[in-house]
Amino acid sequence: MARPVPATPKILILNGPNLNMLGVREPSVYGRDTLADVEKLCRKTAKNLGLAVDFRQSNHEGELVTWIQEARAKMAGIVINAGAYTHTSVALLDALTLAELPVIEVHLSNIYKREPFRHKSYISPVARAVLCGFGAHGYALALEGLARMVKKS
Ligand code: CA2
């Protein structure tokens, strides 16, 4: 049965392990934006699109799973940069599948230009779209795409 869409649809934006270190190390790979800058960009973009956001980061797989489970009842969609768990986590794939929400997978870097172990994503099969290589702007693009999906449904 279709779930009712709230007046201001709320999007869960999830960030996985080590993304709290953004802007602090490896600017050549991940850019100079900090995670706080990414959050600011997401809030501004979401506001312009008529969306609300819940922006979170965790270094713990189980915490990410719990947040995805909780999203099922109250969110209209999920934007996720699962960090290194992208390449390892069946638990995140299962949680995202069970959430039955539109999911957009985002990566700051172009994972296909990097080491072969980063070419495999466990969560792509459940994502409606995947964005990588746009840096922080990828989050804004993900929100634009999700806004269209949410409004259509
Ligand atoms: O490109 C991305 O967004 C990644 O999801 C980032 C993950 C990486 O494991 C994925 O393969 C691709 C790493 C996040 C760690 O972020 C750092 C930030 C600053 C310094 C070092 C790591």
Backbone and ligand atoms as CSV (ligand in chain L), in Angstrom:
chain,resi,resn,atom,element,x,y,z
A,1,MET,N,N,0.842,-1.196,0.000
A,1,MET,CA,C,0.000,0.000,0.000
A,1,MET,C,C,0.885,1.257,0.000
A,2,ALA,N,N,0.500,2.267,-0.795
A,2,ALA,CA,C,1.308,3.480,-0.882
A,2,ALA,C,C,1.245,4.269,0.419
A,3,ARG,N,N,2.421,4.766,0.863
A,3,ARG,CA,C,2.476,5.571,2.082
A,3,ARG,C,C,2.144,7.028,1.758
A,4,PRO,N,N,1.427,7.752,2.641
A,4,PRO,CA,C,1.127,9.161,2.343
A,4,PRO,C,C,2.403,10.006,2.349
A,5,VAL,N,N,2.530,10.961,1.419
A,5,VAL,CA,C,3.699,11.841,1.366
A,5,VAL,C,C,3.396,13.061,2.240
A,6,PRO,N,N,4.238,13.341,3.263
A,6,PRO,CA,C,3.972,14.499,4.127
A,6,PRO,C,C,4.089,15.804,3.343
A,7,ALA,N,N,3.532,16.906,3.904
A,7,ALA,CA,C,3.506,18.202,3.207
A,7,ALA,C,C,4.911,18.614,2.763
A,8,THR,N,N,5.858,18.575,3.689
A,8,THR,CA,C,7.260,18.815,3.313
A,8,THR,C,C,7.981,17.478,3.417
A,9,PRO,N,N,8.198,16.828,2.270
A,9,PRO,CA,C,8.825,15.508,2.347
A,9,PRO,C,C,10.222,15.608,2.970
A,10,LYS,N,N,10.529,14.662,3.832
A,10,LYS,CA,C,11.803,14.672,4.550
A,10,LYS,C,C,12.741,13.609,3.978
A,11,ILE,N,N,13.978,14.020,3.736
A,11,ILE,CA,C,14.979,13.119,3.150
A,11,ILE,C,C,16.061,12.822,4.188
A,12,LEU,N,N,16.353,11.533,4.355
A,12,LEU,CA,C,17.455,11.131,5.236
A,12,LEU,C,C,18.747,11.127,4.416
A,13,ILE,N,N,19.736,11.906,4.859
A,13,ILE,CA,C,21.034,11.927,4.178
A,13,ILE,C,C,22.047,11.264,5.098
A,14,LEU,N,N,22.525,10.113,4.668
A,14,LEU,CA,C,23.407,9.314,5.526
A,14,LEU,C,C,24.840,9.309,5.013
A,15,ASN,N,N,25.764,9.465,5.934
A,15,ASN,CA,C,27.186,9.441,5.625
A,15,ASN,C,C,27.868,8.381,6.477
A,16,GLY,N,N,28.660,7.552,5.818
A,16,GLY,CA,C,29.286,6.438,6.512
A,16,GLY,C,C,30.653,6.777,7.098
A,17,PRO,N,N,31.438,5.722,7.384
A,17,PRO,CA,C,32.674,5.856,8.148
A,17,PRO,C,C,33.696,6.792,7.528
A,18,ASN,N,N,34.318,7.560,8.378
A,18,ASN,CA,C,35.432,8.464,8.063
A,18,ASN,C,C,35.023,9.725,7.318
A,19,LEU,N,N,33.760,9.817,6.946
A,19,LEU,CA,C,33.352,11.033,6.227
A,19,LEU,C,C,33.356,12.266,7.144
A,20,ASN,N,N,33.412,12.037,8.463
A,20,ASN,CA,C,33.596,13.159,9.402
A,20,ASN,C,C,34.995,13.784,9.258
A,21,MET,N,N,35.897,13.106,8.530
A,21,MET,CA,C,37.265,13.616,8.341
A,21,MET,C,C,37.403,14.470,7.073
A,22,LEU,N,N,36.302,14.634,6.369
A,22,LEU,CA,C,36.340,15.396,5.104
A,22,LEU,C,C,36.932,16.777,5.302
A,23,GLY,N,N,37.746,17.190,4.322
A,23,GLY,CA,C,38.347,18.524,4.372
A,23,GLY,C,C,39.560,18.580,5.268
A,24,VAL,N,N,39.763,17.530,6.065
A,24,VAL,CA,C,40.868,17.506,7.020
A,24,VAL,C,C,42.071,16.791,6.399
A,25,ARG,N,N,41.810,15.693,5.650
A,25,ARG,CA,C,42.866,14.893,5.019
A,25,ARG,C,C,42.485,14.629,3.570
A,26,GLU,N,N,43.471,14.297,2.746
A,26,GLU,CA,C,43.297,13.887,1.345
A,26,GLU,C,C,42.426,14.830,0.508
A,27,PRO,N,N,42.697,16.134,0.506
A,27,PRO,CA,C,41.879,17.048,-0.316
A,27,PRO,C,C,41.977,16.755,-1.811
A,28,SER,N,N,43.074,16.116,-2.246
A,28,SER,CA,C,43.216,15.821,-3.683
A,28,SER,C,C,42.194,14.779,-4.132
A,29,VAL,N,N,41.756,13.928,-3.224
A,29,VAL,CA,C,40.757,12.888,-3.569
A,29,VAL,C,C,39.346,13.377,-3.270
A,30,TYR,N,N,39.148,13.983,-2.076
A,30,TYR,CA,C,37.784,14.267,-1.623
A,30,TYR,C,C,37.427,15.758,-1.615
A,31,GLY,N,N,38.382,16.619,-2.011
A,31,GLY,CA,C,38.096,18.050,-2.038
A,31,GLY,C,C,38.326,18.702,-0.681
A,32,ARG,N,N,38.070,20.003,-0.622
A,32,ARG,CA,C,38.366,20.767,0.590
A,32,ARG,C,C,37.136,20.998,1.478
A,33,ASP,N,N,35.961,20.646,0.955
A,33,ASP,CA,C,34.740,20.832,1.742
A,33,ASP,C,C,34.760,19.924,2.968
A,34,THR,N,N,34.340,20.471,4.095
A,34,THR,CA,C,34.171,19.638,5.291
A,34,THR,C,C,32.750,19.039,5.251
A,35,LEU,N,N,32.482,18.099,6.159
A,35,LEU,CA,C,31.137,17.512,6.194
A,35,LEU,C,C,30.106,18.577,6.582
A,36,ALA,N,N,30.549,19.547,7.402
A,36,ALA,CA,C,29.641,20.655,7.779
A,36,ALA,C,C,29.288,21.487,6.535
A,37,ASP,N,N,30.266,21.660,5.627
A,37,ASP,CA,C,29.988,22.381,4.366
A,37,ASP,C,C,28.982,21.593,3.519
A,38,VAL,N,N,29.158,20.274,3.476
A,38,VAL,CA,C,28.245,19.431,2.689
A,38,VAL,C,C,26.831,19.538,3.269
A,39,GLU,N,N,26.748,19.519,4.601
A,39,GLU,CA,C,25.426,19.633,5.250
A,39,GLU,C,C,24.778,20.975,4.906
A,40,LYS,N,N,25.579,22.044,4.930
A,40,LYS,CA,C,25.047,23.382,4.624
A,40,LYS,C,C,24.500,23.400,3.191
A,41,LEU,N,N,25.267,22.827,2.263
A,41,LEU,CA,C,24.835,22.759,0.854
A,41,LEU,C,C,23.525,21.970,0.730
A,42,CYS,N,N,23.451,20.851,1.454
A,42,CYS,CA,C,22.235,20.017,1.395
A,42,CYS,C,C,21.025,20.778,1.939
A,43,ARG,N,N,21.226,21.485,3.054
A,43,ARG,CA,C,20.091,22.221,3.659
A,43,ARG,C,C,19.597,23.320,2.719
A,44,LYS,N,N,20.544,24.026,2.089
A,44,LYS,CA,C,20.175,25.103,1.167
A,44,LYS,C,C,19.450,24.523,-0.054
A,45,THR,N,N,19.999,23.456,-0.617
A,45,THR,CA,C,19.407,22.830,-1.806
A,45,THR,C,C,18.015,22.295,-1.489
A,46,ALA,N,N,17.913,21.620,-0.347
A,46,ALA,CA,C,16.629,21.030,0.049
A,46,ALA,C,C,15.563,22.109,0.228
A,47,LYS,N,N,15.953,23.203,0.853
A,47,LYS,CA,C,14.999,24.299,1.093
A,47,LYS,C,C,14.452,24.811,-0.242
A,48,ASN,N,N,15.352,25.010,-1.217
A,48,ASN,CA,C,14.926,25.485,-2.544
A,48,ASN,C,C,14.017,24.485,-3.255
A,49,LEU,N,N,14.159,23.217,-2.896
A,49,LEU,CA,C,13.359,22.164,-3.546
A,49,LEU,C,C,12.078,21.835,-2.770
A,50,GLY,N,N,11.889,22.491,-1.638
A,50,GLY,CA,C,10.711,22.193,-0.818
A,50,GLY,C,C,10.836,20.884,-0.056
A,51,LEU,N,N,12.074,20.534,0.299
A,51,LEU,CA,C,12.316,19.300,1.059
A,51,LEU,C,C,12.909,19.651,2.424
A,52,ALA,N,N,12.713,18.781,3.391
A,52,ALA,CA,C,13.413,18.884,4.674
A,52,ALA,C,C,14.474,17.781,4.703
A,53,VAL,N,N,15.551,18.003,5.457
A,53,VAL,CA,C,16.581,16.964,5.527
A,53,VAL,C,C,16.950,16.607,6.960
A,54,ASP,N,N,17.305,15.353,7.119
A,54,ASP,CA,C,17.883,14.866,8.366
A,54,ASP,C,C,19.271,14.360,7.953
A,55,PHE,N,N,20.318,15.105,8.326
A,55,PHE,CA,C,21.684,14.841,7.845
A,55,PHE,C,C,22.478,14.166,8.955
A,56,ARG,N,N,22.999,12.975,8.699
A,56,ARG,CA,C,23.689,12.217,9.757
A,56,ARG,C,C,24.966,11.546,9.261
A,57,GLN,N,N,25.879,11.299,10.191
A,57,GLN,CA,C,27.105,10.548,9.888
A,57,GLN,C,C,27.360,9.564,11.010
A,58,SER,N,N,27.807,8.372,10.645
A,58,SER,CA,C,28.222,7.423,11.667
A,58,SER,C,C,29.385,6.578,11.167
A,59,ASN,N,N,30.250,6.219,12.110
A,59,ASN,CA,C,31.351,5.299,11.796
A,59,ASN,C,C,30.951,3.852,12.073
A,60,HIS,N,N,29.685,3.631,12.475
A,60,HIS,CA,C,29.242,2.302,12.915
A,60,HIS,C,C,28.160,1.752,11.991
A,61,GLU,N,N,28.419,0.587,11.439
A,61,GLU,CA,C,27.499,-0.039,10.483
A,61,GLU,C,C,26.105,-0.241,11.090
A,62,GLY,N,N,26.074,-0.753,12.339
A,62,GLY,CA,C,24.789,-1.048,12.983
A,62,GLY,C,C,23.959,0.206,13.207
A,63,GLU,N,N,24.621,1.308,13.514
A,63,GLU,CA,C,23.898,2.565,13.722
A,63,GLU,C,C,23.267,3.031,12.401
A,64,LEU,N,N,24.010,2.867,11.319
A,64,LEU,CA,C,23.460,3.230,9.994
A,64,LEU,C,C,22.250,2.357,9.674
A,65,VAL,N,N,22.356,1.060,9.986
A,65,VAL,CA,C,21.239,0.126,9.751
A,65,VAL,C,C,20.007,0.569,10.543
A,66,THR,N,N,20.213,0.914,11.817
A,66,THR,CA,C,19.086,1.354,12.660
A,66,THR,C,C,18.433,2.606,12.087
A,67,TRP,N,N,19.227,3.566,11.660
A,67,TRP,CA,C,18.668,4.808,11.106
A,67,TRP,C,C,17.878,4.527,9.819
A,68,ILE,N,N,18.374,3.589,9.015
A,68,ILE,CA,C,17.641,3.244,7.779
A,68,ILE,C,C,16.310,2.579,8.143
A,69,GLN,N,N,16.342,1.698,9.145
A,69,GLN,CA,C,15.085,1.052,9.576
A,69,GLN,C,C,14.073,2.087,10.054
A,70,GLU,N,N,14.557,3.072,10.817
A,70,GLU,CA,C,13.655,4.099,11.353
A,70,GLU,C,C,13.105,5.002,10.241
A,71,ALA,N,N,13.848,5.126,9.157
A,71,ALA,CA,C,13.442,6.025,8.056
A,71,ALA,C,C,12.176,5.538,7.360
A,72,ARG,N,N,11.953,4.234,7.391
A,72,ARG,CA,C,10.848,3.631,6.625
A,72,ARG,C,C,9.521,4.347,6.885
A,73,ALA,N,N,9.266,4.637,8.169
A,73,ALA,CA,C,7.964,5.201,8.535
A,73,ALA,C,C,7.883,6.709,8.348
A,74,LYS,N,N,9.031,7.385,8.341
A,74,LYS,CA,C,8.929,8.854,8.421
A,74,LYS,C,C,9.635,9.634,7.331
A,75,MET,N,N,10.367,8.959,6.457
A,75,MET,CA,C,11.103,9.685,5.410
A,75,MET,C,C,10.517,9.394,4.032
A,76,ALA,N,N,10.778,10.331,3.099
A,76,ALA,CA,C,10.287,10.142,1.726
A,76,ALA,C,C,11.362,9.551,0.830
A,77,GLY,N,N,12.607,9.565,1.298
A,77,GLY,CA,C,13.699,9.014,0.493
A,77,GLY,C,C,15.006,9.083,1.262
A,78,ILE,N,N,16.022,8.433,0.691
A,78,ILE,CA,C,17.339,8.372,1.339
A,78,ILE,C,C,18.431,8.713,0.332
A,79,VAL,N,N,19.342,9.604,0.732
A,79,VAL,CA,C,20.591,9.834,-0.009
A,79,VAL,C,C,21.675,9.218,0.857
A,80,ILE,N,N,22.480,8.350,0.292
A,80,ILE,CA,C,23.490,7.686,1.117
A,80,ILE,C,C,24.865,7.674,0.468
A,81,ASN,N,N,25.845,8.158,1.231
A,81,ASN,CA,C,27.250,7.911,0.921
A,81,ASN,C,C,27.716,6.972,2.020
A,82,ALA,N,N,27.744,5.702,1.731
A,82,ALA,CA,C,28.047,4.701,2.755
A,82,ALA,C,C,29.547,4.561,3.003
A,83,GLY,N,N,30.367,5.407,2.359
A,83,GLY,CA,C,31.814,5.328,2.558
A,83,GLY,C,C,32.299,3.926,2.210
A,84,ALA,N,N,33.249,3.428,2.989
A,84,ALA,CA,C,33.836,2.114,2.692
A,84,ALA,C,C,32.833,0.971,2.847
A,85,TYR,N,N,31.757,1.172,3.625
A,85,TYR,CA,C,30.733,0.110,3.747
A,85,TYR,C,C,30.037,-0.163,2.414
A,86,THR,N,N,30.110,0.801,1.497
A,86,THR,CA,C,29.584,0.594,0.146
A,86,THR,C,C,30.101,-0.720,-0.435
A,87,HIS,N,N,31.390,-0.982,-0.174
A,87,HIS,CA,C,32.079,-2.079,-0.842
A,87,HIS,C,C,32.073,-3.374,-0.034
A,88,THR,N,N,31.392,-3.358,1.123
A,88,THR,CA,C,31.454,-4.545,1.999
A,88,THR,C,C,30.110,-4.976,2.586
A,89,SER,N,N,29.125,-4.058,2.622
A,89,SER,CA,C,28.023,-4.274,3.568
A,89,SER,C,C,26.725,-4.856,2.986
A,90,VAL,N,N,26.544,-6.136,3.217
A,90,VAL,CA,C,25.260,-6.772,2.886
A,90,VAL,C,C,24.185,-6.257,3.855
A,91,ALA,N,N,24.591,-5.923,5.091
A,91,ALA,CA,C,23.630,-5.417,6.086
A,91,ALA,C,C,22.995,-4.114,5.611
A,92,LEU,N,N,23.781,-3.235,5.031
A,92,LEU,CA,C,23.207,-1.977,4.518
A,92,LEU,C,C,22.324,-2.248,3.304
A,93,LEU,N,N,22.744,-3.155,2.444
A,93,LEU,CA,C,21.899,-3.523,1.297
A,93,LEU,C,C,20.549,-4.039,1.789
A,94,ASP,N,N,20.567,-4.936,2.776
A,94,ASP,CA,C,19.308,-5.501,3.292
A,94,ASP,C,C,18.432,-4.416,3.920
A,95,ALA,N,N,19.046,-3.534,4.707
A,95,ALA,CA,C,18.273,-2.466,5.369
A,95,ALA,C,C,17.650,-1.541,4.323
A,96,LEU,N,N,18.411,-1.179,3.307
A,96,LEU,CA,C,17.890,-0.282,2.268
A,96,LEU,C,C,16.777,-0.961,1.476
A,97,THR,N,N,16.903,-2.255,1.258
A,97,THR,CA,C,15.863,-3.004,0.544
A,97,THR,C,C,14.575,-3.008,1.366
A,98,LEU,N,N,14.719,-3.272,2.680
A,98,LEU,CA,C,13.548,-3.344,3.572
A,98,LEU,C,C,12.870,-1.988,3.733
A,99,ALA,N,N,13.624,-0.899,3.563
A,99,ALA,CA,C,13.064,0.445,3.769
A,99,ALA,C,C,12.010,0.778,2.709
A,100,GLU,N,N,12.117,0.165,1.544
A,100,GLU,CA,C,11.162,0.417,0.457
A,100,GLU,C,C,10.986,1.911,0.183
A,101,LEU,N,N,12.113,2.637,0.157
A,101,LEU,CA,C,12.110,4.075,-0.145
A,101,LEU,C,C,13.027,4.304,-1.345
A,102,PRO,N,N,12.801,5.392,-2.103
A,102,PRO,CA,C,13.766,5.701,-3.156
A,102,PRO,C,C,15.130,6.049,-2.541
A,103,VAL,N,N,16.171,5.395,-3.051
A,103,VAL,CA,C,17.529,5.563,-2.530
A,103,VAL,C,C,18.423,6.107,-3.645
A,104,ILE,N,N,19.186,7.161,-3.314
A,104,ILE,CA,C,20.206,7.651,-4.245
A,104,ILE,C,C,21.568,7.430,-3.594
A,105,GLU,N,N,22.443,6.721,-4.295
A,105,GLU,CA,C,23.800,6.465,-3.793
A,105,GLU,C,C,24.731,7.564,-4.316
A,106,VAL,N,N,25.504,8.142,-3.407
A,106,VAL,CA,C,26.415,9.231,-3.773
A,106,VAL,C,C,27.836,8.898,-3.323
A,107,HIS,N,N,28.795,9.255,-4.169
A,107,HIS,CA,C,30.205,9.233,-3.761
A,107,HIS,C,C,30.870,10.509,-4.221
A,108,LEU,N,N,31.681,11.059,-3.371
A,108,LEU,CA,C,32.414,12.283,-3.722
A,108,LEU,C,C,33.370,12.018,-4.876
A,109,SER,N,N,34.115,10.926,-4.774
A,109,SER,CA,C,35.114,10.596,-5.793
A,109,SER,C,C,34.496,9.684,-6.848
A,110,ASN,N,N,35.176,9.616,-8.004
A,110,ASN,CA,C,34.767,8.651,-9.031
A,110,ASN,C,C,35.371,7.304,-8.654
A,111,ILE,N,N,34.547,6.455,-8.052
A,111,ILE,CA,C,35.053,5.186,-7.510
A,111,ILE,C,C,35.598,4.270,-8.616
A,112,TYR,N,N,35.187,4.509,-9.869
A,112,TYR,CA,C,35.637,3.658,-10.981
A,112,TYR,C,C,37.019,4.060,-11.505
A,113,LYS,N,N,37.512,5.196,-11.053
A,113,LYS,CA,C,38.866,5.654,-11.414
A,113,LYS,C,C,39.868,5.198,-10.367
A,114,ARG,N,N,39.375,4.539,-9.327
A,114,ARG,CA,C,40.218,4.236,-8.173
A,114,ARG,C,C,40.524,2.735,-8.098
A,115,GLU,N,N,40.945,2.256,-6.944
A,115,GLU,CA,C,41.345,0.851,-6.795
A,115,GLU,C,C,40.185,-0.083,-7.169
A,116,PRO,N,N,40.489,-1.250,-7.743
A,116,PRO,CA,C,39.437,-2.184,-8.154
A,116,PRO,C,C,38.443,-2.547,-7.041
A,117,PHE,N,N,38.905,-2.611,-5.766
A,117,PHE,CA,C,37.958,-2.994,-4.699
A,117,PHE,C,C,36.874,-1.948,-4.497
A,118,ARG,N,N,37.093,-0.716,-5.007
A,118,ARG,CA,C,36.056,0.318,-4.887
A,118,ARG,C,C,35.058,0.272,-6.045
A,119,HIS,N,N,35.300,-0.602,-7.026
A,119,HIS,CA,C,34.402,-0.655,-8.189
A,119,HIS,C,C,33.119,-1.418,-7.881
A,120,LYS,N,N,33.178,-2.229,-6.822
A,120,LYS,CA,C,31.994,-3.027,-6.448
A,120,LYS,C,C,31.208,-2.278,-5.360
A,121,SER,N,N,29.917,-2.052,-5.635
A,121,SER,CA,C,29.043,-1.478,-4.601
A,121,SER,C,C,27.953,-2.483,-4.270
A,122,TYR,N,N,27.837,-2.810,-2.977
A,122,TYR,CA,C,26.767,-3.722,-2.546
A,122,TYR,C,C,25.409,-3.029,-2.554
A,123,ILE,N,N,25.423,-1.695,-2.506
A,123,ILE,CA,C,24.123,-1.018,-2.368
A,123,ILE,C,C,23.546,-0.522,-3.699
A,124,SER,N,N,24.369,-0.480,-4.761
A,124,SER,CA,C,23.850,-0.006,-6.062
A,124,SER,C,C,22.613,-0.766,-6.551
A,125,PRO,N,N,22.513,-2.096,-6.329
A,125,PRO,CA,C,21.334,-2.805,-6.849
A,125,PRO,C,C,20.008,-2.277,-6.302
A,126,VAL,N,N,20.034,-1.640,-5.135
A,126,VAL,CA,C,18.773,-1.147,-4.569
A,126,VAL,C,C,18.612,0.374,-4.802
A,127,ALA,N,N,19.647,1.013,-5.367
A,127,ALA,CA,C,19.589,2.469,-5.595
A,127,ALA,C,C,18.808,2.779,-6.872
A,128,ARG,N,N,18.018,3.850,-6.810
A,128,ARG,CA,C,17.328,4.321,-8.014
A,128,ARG,C,C,18.324,5.017,-8.936
A,129,ALA,N,N,19.365,5.636,-8.369
A,129,ALA,CA,C,20.410,6.293,-9.158
A,129,ALA,C,C,21.701,6.326,-8.360
A,130,VAL,N,N,22.819,6.418,-9.086
A,130,VAL,CA,C,24.140,6.460,-8.457
A,130,VAL,C,C,24.909,7.650,-9.041
A,131,LEU,N,N,25.478,8.465,-8.154
A,131,LEU,CA,C,26.267,9.623,-8.589
A,131,LEU,C,C,27.656,9.503,-7.990
A,132,CYS,N,N,28.702,9.660,-8.813
A,132,CYS,CA,C,30.046,9.676,-8.236
A,132,CYS,C,C,30.947,10.582,-9.049
A,133,GLY,N,N,31.878,11.229,-8.347
A,133,GLY,CA,C,32.873,12.052,-9.020
A,133,GLY,C,C,32.536,13.532,-9.083
A,134,PHE,N,N,31.393,13.936,-8.552
A,134,PHE,CA,C,31.007,15.353,-8.566
A,134,PHE,C,C,31.440,16.085,-7.296
A,135,GLY,N,N,32.148,15.430,-6.404
A,135,GLY,CA,C,32.473,16.059,-5.122
A,135,GLY,C,C,31.199,16.334,-4.343
A,136,ALA,N,N,31.237,17.386,-3.524
A,136,ALA,CA,C,30.079,17.709,-2.682
A,136,ALA,C,C,28.837,18.032,-3.511
A,137,HIS,N,N,29.043,18.552,-4.722
A,137,HIS,CA,C,27.899,18.898,-5.578
A,137,HIS,C,C,27.017,17.673,-5.879
A,138,GLY,N,N,27.607,16.481,-5.792
A,138,GLY,CA,C,26.835,15.254,-6.031
A,138,GLY,C,C,25.647,15.131,-5.082
A,139,TYR,N,N,25.807,15.619,-3.845
A,139,TYR,CA,C,24.705,15.558,-2.875
A,139,TYR,C,C,23.550,16.447,-3.340
A,140,ALA,N,N,23.892,17.638,-3.871
A,140,ALA,CA,C,22.846,18.555,-4.353
A,140,ALA,C,C,22.130,17.937,-5.555
A,141,LEU,N,N,22.905,17.304,-6.448
A,141,LEU,CA,C,22.302,16.650,-7.618
A,141,LEU,C,C,21.387,15.508,-7.178
A,142,ALA,N,N,21.822,14.777,-6.161
A,142,ALA,CA,C,21.013,13.659,-5.651
A,142,ALA,C,C,19.679,14.173,-5.110
A,143,LEU,N,N,19.727,15.299,-4.389
A,143,LEU,CA,C,18.488,15.872,-3.830
A,143,LEU,C,C,17.558,16.342,-4.949
A,144,GLU,N,N,18.139,16.936,-6.006
A,144,GLU,CA,C,17.300,17.373,-7.148
A,144,GLU,C,C,16.593,16.179,-7.778
A,145,GLY,N,N,17.340,15.104,-7.999
A,145,GLY,CA,C,16.756,13.899,-8.606
A,145,GLY,C,C,15.690,13.293,-7.711
A,146,LEU,N,N,15.982,13.240,-6.421
A,146,LEU,CA,C,15.042,12.651,-5.470
A,146,LEU,C,C,13.764,13.485,-5.383
A,147,ALA,N,N,13.910,14.816,-5.438
A,147,ALA,CA,C,12.733,15.703,-5.377
A,147,ALA,C,C,11.771,15.364,-6.521
A,148,ARG,N,N,12.316,15.137,-7.705
A,148,ARG,CA,C,11.469,14.777,-8.856
A,148,ARG,C,C,10.764,13.447,-8.612
A,149,MET,N,N,11.503,12.473,-8.074
A,149,MET,CA,C,10.927,11.138,-7.821
A,149,MET,C,C,9.809,11.224,-6.777
A,150,VAL,N,N,10.058,11.979,-5.702
A,150,VAL,CA,C,9.099,12.073,-4.607
A,150,VAL,C,C,7.830,12.778,-5.074
A,151,LYS,N,N,7.996,13.837,-5.884
A,151,LYS,CA,C,6.831,14.583,-6.355
A,151,LYS,C,C,5.998,13.759,-7.328
A,152,LYS,N,N,6.658,12.882,-8.092
A,152,LYS,CA,C,5.940,12.042,-9.070
A,152,LYS,C,C,5.130,10.940,-8.395
A,153,SER,N,N,5.623,10.484,-7.205
A,153,SER,CA,C,4.991,9.299,-6.589
A,153,SER,C,C,3.742,9.672,-5.798
L,1,CA2,O1,O,34.114,8.888,-2.755
L,1,CA2,C1,C,33.412,8.647,-1.755
L,1,CA2,O2,O,32.543,9.429,-1.370
L,1,CA2,C2,C,33.656,7.395,-0.940
L,1,CA2,O3,O,32.395,6.896,-0.516
L,1,CA2,C3,C,34.465,7.819,0.255
L,1,CA2,C4,C,34.927,6.654,1.131
L,1,CA2,C5,C,35.585,5.563,0.296
L,1,CA2,O4,O,35.876,4.448,1.108
L,1,CA2,C6,C,34.686,5.126,-0.851
L,1,CA2,O5,O,35.378,4.159,-1.612
L,1,CA2,C7,C,34.346,6.305,-1.740
L,1,CA2,C8,C,35.954,7.140,2.148
L,1,CA2,C9,C,35.467,8.187,3.052
L,1,CA2,C10,C,36.638,8.604,3.877
L,1,CA2,O6,O,36.757,9.976,3.779
L,1,CA2,C11,C,37.969,10.531,4.042
L,1,CA2,C12,C,37.945,11.890,4.172
L,1,CA2,C13,C,39.132,12.556,4.398
L,1,CA2,C14,C,40.301,11.851,4.513
L,1,CA2,C15,C,40.310,10.486,4.395
L,1,CA2,C16,C,39.139,9.805,4.160
